[in-house]
Amino acid sequence: MAEEPAASRLTDLIADDSQARLTWRPLFWFNLLRLVTAALLLGLTLIEPPLKPLGMTAPELYRLAAVAYLASAVAGFAVLALRWPRFNLQVTLLVMVDVVAITVLAHASGGLPSGLGILLLIVVAGGGLLVSGRLAFLYAAMAALAVLGESLYRVNLTDQVPTYAQAGLLGASCFGAAALAYEMARRVRRSATLASRRQGEAVVLARLNDEIIQRMQTGVLVVDQERRVRLANRSAERLLGSTLDPGCTVAELSLQLGRSLTLWQAGRDPLVSGGSDAYAPRFAALGSGQAADTLIFLDDTAAVNQQAQLLKLAALGRLVASIAHQVRNPLGAISHAAQLLAEDAQLGADQQRLVSITLRQTERVNRIIEEVLALGRPQPVEIELLDLGPWLEQSIDAYCASHQVPRTAIALEASSGVVTRGAPGQLQQVLENLLDNGLRYAADAVPPQVIVRVRQSVSLSRPVIEVEDRGPGVPTEEHAHLFEPFHTSRADGTGLGLFMARELCTANQARIEYYAPAFGGAGFRIVLADRRRRQLI
């Protein structure tokens, strides 16, 4: 990996980084203050006439010290970019350079009376704010010793007027500045640490909220006053059947949802979409005024319809159980009496024919009762993820084996990787009903009489199973009644097979529909549940 340029690392110090907030970023500004101070101290002596008393005692020494101070400030940015040596040592070295440079500059300008010694307070306070612990008092001691040393040098070697009092006051002020900086740094660091912790908790909470919103079964949309989408979760994309591009309008996603939003804004009840992918929109204003954003909830009504279907099946089970109890006893008596009459050798041919009709019809009524009981009888249900290709292969093989049907009579065309979520037992019952009908009506066709096809619908974004037979097809006038209970075109049929298939599909968040294949016959299409959709059973 290529090494990051030093200039880039230096720029990063100004960025809002939690690690650099209490260390390297403040050091950057401290070094920038050093650079500005050194440049001013040097620049003020270059003007004509020079600003008094800067460099009045030793001009050459003053300029040399100012240039060295400026060079040290520039070099400070280099070591700051490298972040070497470690932070506390780097601050200590910078403070030492400042103390020496300012003391020399003050000496070259006439000593403490020049007033440059006041800059030591800024250096001590700045260094104390940067470091933790008691290093601030070390900086104060360094500054006090430097001031005292400069006073001793001037008195003993140059016979100047003693400035011990000023040196003592300045040294004491340095210790006072160090104590103040120490306390301020302690409080600032404690507050910054607490703020950093709270910020981390806020970031985690924001990520958690975003994950919860994204995983909600309810679709969530936030739109602005211009009806442009600002936020949307995955459930909203699934219910609307499209990928939500940033900045798209509600009307571009769904005209019906756009009309519902208009009705809500006008104070009227919104519309509810139809079909198996139905959703019920709910609206709430985020704030007040016309510029407020709007929060839209899209409730998946498929789950509600599924629950209603389960309740209906449970009620039907209780009803048919009561009917079976009331009907089966007299029906059994009729069947038994007819069997006894059939054994009477004195009956004529006409009477035997009537008895035979009675037996066949009682058997038909009993079969209807059995199928209705099977429809309403509670069954153990386990929701699974089904890879439809292998599952259909196994189901068709089991059907052919149990019904003595040649395997060549049923052809399977399966795409790989098509997965749905549902109850295998109930879906297999739907498949067997369709295979029964297809093989019955296409018995005289050339094998395969029935073709089962599974694919992933691009337009619906859902798995689809199609069952086609090579029979005569369904007359147009019967299309609307195919899934009604007890509707049949066969004299011995009960008319409950397709009705049961539709009810079981609804219970699995699927739908079944009839279509006419291009090459004749009859076709039934099962649009299965999206694997991401919530199941109640």
N, C-alpha and C positions, 0 to 999 in steps of 0.2 A: 504494500500500500504506500502511495506517495506521501511524503511528509507534508503536513499542512504549512503553508507559508506563514512567516512570522507576522506579516502585515494583516493577514486574515485573523490570526489569533488575537492580535491587538484590537482589531475591530470588534471581535466577539466580547471583549471586556465591557463594552458599552451596552451590549444586548441584555435583555431581561432574563438572565440566567440565575437560578436560585443558588447555585454553588458559588458564583462570583459576587453575589449581592453583598456579602459581608466582608469580602477579602479583596480580590483583584480589581474589581470595578472601583471601589473607593480609592485604592492605591493609584489607579489611573488618574483620577481627578487630583489627588494629592501631588502627583508628579507633574501634572499639567500646571498646577499652582506654582510649583518650584520653577518650572520653565518660564512662566510669565514674570515671576519675581526677578529671576536672574536677568532676563532680557531688559526689564525696566531699570534695574540697578546699573547695568552696563550702558544702556541707551541714554540715560540721563546725564552721564559724564561725557558723552560725545557731542552734546550740543554746545554752542558758543553763546555766552560764556557758560562754563560748567555750573550745574546746580550745586549750590553750597548746602551742607558742608561735605558733600560726597567726594572722597578722595582728596580733600584739601591738605591733609598731612603728608600722605605718600601716594601721589597720583599713579605712579607706575605700579606700585604694589596693589592698589585698588583695581586697576584695569586687569592686571594679571589674575587677581582673585575672582573678579567678575566673570572673565572669560572661562576660567576653570569651573566656576559654579554653573555657568550656562552649559558647558560641555558635559558636566556631570548630570544635569537635568535631561539632556538629549540621550546620554548613555543609559539613563534610568528607563527610558522607553524600550530600549533594546533588551535589557535584562527582564523588564516587565513582560515583554512579548514572549520571551523564552520561559518565563516563570521559574527561573533559576537564579540565585539560590531560593530556598524555601521562603515562604511569605514573611514570617517574623524576622528572619535574618536579613531579608532584603529591605524591610522597613527600617530596621536598626541601622544598617549601613547608610541608607539615605539620610536619616536623621543625623548621624555622625558627620556626614559630609556637609549638611546644612549648618550644623553648629560651628564647625571649623570655618566654613566659608563666611558666614555672617560675622563671626568674631574677628576674622582678618579684615573684612570690609569695614567693620566698625572701628577697628584699630587704625586703618588707613584713613579714616574720616575724622579722627580726633578722639576716639574712644567712646565711652558711654554717653558723654554729652551730645554726641551726634544724633542720638535717638535710634540708630539702626539696631540696637540691642533688643528693641521691642519685637523685632521679627522673630527672636528666639521663642517668644511666647506662642506665636503662631505655629512654629515648628514643633514645639513640645506638645501643644494641644492637638495638632493634626496627627502626629505620630501616636499619641495616646489614644485617640479615637480609633485608629486603625488596628492596633494590637489588642490582644486580650491579656488579662492578668496585670501584673505589676511592672511591666516594662515601661509604662508611662513615667514612673518615678525614676527609673534609670535614665530616661531621656532628660528629665528635669535636673538630675544630679549632673549629667554631662554638661548641660547648658550653664548651670551654676558654677561649676568648676572652670569652664571656659571663660566666663565673665570675670571670675575672681583672678584667674591666671592673667588675663589681659590687664586688669587693674594693677596687679603686682609688677608685671613687666613695665608698665608705664611709670610707676612710682620709683622702682629700684634701678632701672636702666636708663630711663630718659628724664628723670627728675621732674616729672609732671606733678600736678596737684593731685593728691590722693582722691580716689572716687570709691572708697570702700562702702560708704553708705549706699550709693547708687547700685553698686554691685550686689550688696546684700538685699536691697529691696527687689532688684530684678531677679536674683536667685530665688527669693521667697515667692515672688510672683510666678516663677516657673514651676515651683512645687505646687502652688495653688492651682495653676492651669492644669498640671498633671492630675491632681486629685479630682478636679472638675471633669476632665476628659475621661478619667477612669470610671467615674460614676455614670457619666452620660453613655459611655461605650457599653457599660454593663446593662443599662436599661435598654439601650437601642438594640443590643444583641438579643436580649431576652424578648423584646417585642418582635424583632425580626424573626426569631426562631419560632415564636408563637404564630406569627403571620404566615411563615412558610409552612408550618404544620397545618394551619387552617386552609391554606391554599391547596396543599396536597390532598386534604380531605375533601375539599370542594371539587377538585379535579376527579378524584375517585368517584364521588357522588354523581358528578355530571356524566361520567362514563357509565356508571351503573344505571342512571335514569335513561340514558340513550339506549343501552342494551335492553332495558325493560320495554321501552317504547318500540324498539325494532322487533322484539319477540312477541309483542301483543298480537292476539288474534284479531282484535279490533283495528281497523285501519285508522290512521291518524294523519291528518293534513293540516298545515298552517298556511293560510293564504293572506296576502296583503290587501289593501283597499282596492288595488287594481286587479284583484283575483288571480294574482300570480303565485304559484306554489313556492313557499319558502322552505318547507320541511315536509317530509313524507316518510313513512316507515314501509317495510317490505309488505306488510299485510295490505296496505292501501294499493300498492302496485299490483298485488295479486288480485284483489277484488275488482280493480278497474281494468285489469288485463293489459296493462301497458307499463313501460318504463318511464318514470317521471323525470323528465329533463329539467334542470334548474331554469327557472324563469318561465316555464310553460303555464298557460292559463287553465283554469278549471274547465272552461268550455272546450278546450283542445283535448282534455282528457276524457270528458264525458258530457255530452250535451244535456243529458238528463240530470246529472249532478249540478250543472250550471243553472238549469231551470229551477232545481230545488233550492239552490242558494238564493236565487232571485225571489222565490216565493217566501223564503224565511226572512229575508231582508225587508219584504213588504208586510211581514206580520202574519203570513199564512202558513199552513202546514206543508212541509216539503213532500216531494214525491218519493215513492219506494220503487226501486228497480224490480223488474220481473225476471223470470227464468230461474234456472238452478243456481246461477251465480249471483243471486239477489243480495242486495245490501240495503240497509236502512240508514240514511244519513241523519246525523244530529249535528246541530250547530251551536257554537258559543262564541261570544265576542270577547276578545282579549283586550280589555281596556274600554275606554269610552270615547265617543266622538266618531266622526266619519272616517278618520284616519286609522282606526283601530284594526288590528289583524283579526282574522276569523279562524277559530279552531273547528275543524270538521272531524267528526267521528263516523266511521263507516262500519256499522254492525253487520256481521256476517249472519244473514238470516237463514243460511243453509243449516247451520247448527240448530237454530230454533225450529225449523221445519222438520229436522230429523227427530228432535225431541217430541214434537207433536205427533209424528208418525209412530214413534215407539209407544206413546200413550194410547194412540188409536188402536194399534195392534194388541196392546194389553187389554183394552176394553172389548175388542172383538173376541179375544180369547175367552174372556168371562162370558160373553154373550153366547158364543157357539157351544161352550161347554154346557150351558143351561139348555140350549136348544137340543143338543145331542141327547141329553138326559131325557127330555120330554118326547123326542121323536123316535129314538132307537128302540125303546121298549115296545110300542105298538108296531113299529116296522119289523122288529124281530118276530112278533106274533103273526103278522101277515105273511112273512116269508116262511115261517114254520108251517102255517096252515096250507100255503100253496104247495109246499113240498109233500105234505100228507095227501093232498088232493091228487098230485101227480102220480102217486103210487097206487091210486085206485084204478083197477083194471076195467071197471065198468064205465069209465068216462069215454065219451066219444071223441072223435078227432077235433071237433070244434072246441069242446071243453078243454082238451089237452093243449090246444093252441092258446086259449085264454089263460090257462095256468102258466104256460111258458112265458107269455107276455108279462104276467104279474111277477114272476121270479126275476126276469131281466130288469124290470123297472125298479123293483125293490133293491136289487143289487146296485143299480145306478144311483138311487137315492142314498144308499149306504156309502158309496164311493164319494158322492158329493159331501156327505157329512165328514168323512175321513179327511178330505182335502181341506175343508174349512177348519177342522180341528187342527190340522197340521199348520195352517196359516196362523192361527191364534195361539198355538201352544208355545209357551216360553221355551227357548232353546239356549244352551250355553253359548255365549258369544265371546270370541277373543279377537281383538283388533290386531292386525299384523300388517307389516310391509310386505307386499306380494310382488315378486318379480314375475310379471305376467307370462312371459314366454315359457319358462320351465313349469310354472303352475298350471297353465293351460294344457301343456303336454301331458302332465300327470293326470289331470282331471279327465281329459278325453280318453286316455288309456283306461282309467278306472271305469268310465261310463261304458265303453265298448265291452269290457270284460263282464260287467254286471248285467248288461242288457243283451248279451250275445249279438253284438253288432260288429260286422267286419271293420277292422281298423281302416281299410281303404275307403270306407263310406264317408269318412270325415277327413278333410284336409285342413292343415294348420299353416298359416302364414304369419310368422311372428317376428317383429323387430326386437333387437336386443336392447336391454337396459330400460325397458318400459316398466315403471314401478308405480303401484297405487297403494292406498291404505284402506283396509276394510276387513270384513269378517269372511274368512275363506269358505265356511260352511254355507252361509247365505248366498254368497256369489256363485258357489258351485250349484246350488239349487236353481238359481236363475239360468245358469248355463244349461243344465239338464233339461229344464222346461223348453228352452229354445231348440235344443237338439232333438227332443221328442217331437216337437211340431215339425221341424225341418225334415227329419227322416220319414215321418208319417206322410207328409204331403209330397215328398220327392222320392217315394219308394220305387217308382218305375223309371227314374232317371239313371243315366249312366254314371257310375262312381267317378269322382266323389259326389254324393248327393248333397252334402253340406260343406261349406267352406267357412272356417273360423279365422278371422284376421284380427291381429292386434297391432296397434301403432300409437305413436304419440301425436296428438292433434296439434298442429302448429297454430291454427287460428284460436283454438280453445285453451291451449297450454295444459291439456289434461289427457290422460290415457283413454283410449277408445278400443272397445271390442266390437267387431262386426260379425254377425252370424247370418250367412246367406244360404238359401236352399235353391234347388233347381226344379222346384215344383211349379204349379200353375200361377202362383202369386195370389195377392189379395185384391178382390174387386174394390174399385175406388169408393163405392158407397159404404164400405165397411171400415174404412180407415179410421173414421172418427170413433168407432165403437170397439176397436180391437182390445183395449185394456179395461173395458167395463166388465164387472163380475157377471158370470153366467151367460156371457155372449159367446155363442159357438155356432159354427155351421155344420157340425157333425151331430148325428142323431145320438151317438153314444158319448158325446163329450160333456164335460161339466162346465166349461167356460170360465174356469178359475186359474188356468195355468198362467196366462199373460197378466191377469190381475195380480196374482201372487208375485210374479216377476217384477212388476212395477212397484209394488209395496216394499219388496225386499231391496230394490235399488234405492228407493227413497230413504230407507232406513240406513243405507250405507253412503249417503250423500252423493248418489249417482242418479242418472236418469236413463230411461230406455225409450227409444222412439223407433217408428217404422219408416223404412224407405224402400223404394223400388230399385233393385239393382239394374245396371245398364243392360245386362244380358238376360233379363227375365228372372222370374222367381220372386221370392220374398226375402227381405233383409231387415234385420233388427240391429240397431246400433246402441251400445251401452256406453255412455259417457261417464267414466269413473271419477272418483274423488281425487283431487289434488293431494299428493302425499304430504303436503305441508299443512293441510286443513285439519282443524280440530275435529275429533270424533267423540261422540257422547256414549257410544255403546262399547 
